[in-house]
Amino acid sequence: MSGFVALLVVLFVCAYAAGAAAGPVAPGIRPGVQPSGPQQPAGGDGMADMGGM
């Protein structure tokens, strides 16, 4: 049983390290950092250019 718990701890540590190395994957996930992409106009829902889909 203790071997199983040790394996879970090792897997958790490896997954945490991989996530910390990859960093955030979504734009704007860090507070205070503005995305550098194009901004949507105020009041728009961003779907105006989706007519062909």
ChimeraX attribute file (.defattr): number of C-alpha atoms within 10 A of each C-alpha:
attribute: neighborCount
match mode: 1-to-1
recipient: residues
	/A:1	5
	/A:2	7
	/A:3	8
	/A:4	9
	/A:5	10
	/A:6	11
	/A:7	11
	/A:8	12
	/A:9	12
	/A:10	12
	/A:11	12
	/A:12	12
	/A:13	12
	/A:14	12
	/A:15	12
	/A:16	12
	/A:17	12
	/A:18	11
	/A:19	12
	/A:20	10
	/A:21	9
	/A:22	9
	/A:23	9
	/A:24	11
	/A:25	8
	/A:26	7
	/A:27	11
	/A:28	12
	/A:29	11
	/A:30	10
	/A:31	6
	/A:32	7
	/A:33	9
	/A:34	10
	/A:35	11
	/A:36	8
	/A:37	7
	/A:38	6
	/A:39	8
	/A:40	10
	/A:41	8
	/A:42	7
	/A:43	6
	/A:44	8
	/A:45	8
	/A:46	11
	/A:47	8
	/A:48	7
	/A:49	7
	/A:50	7
	/A:51	6
	/A:52	4
	/A:53	4
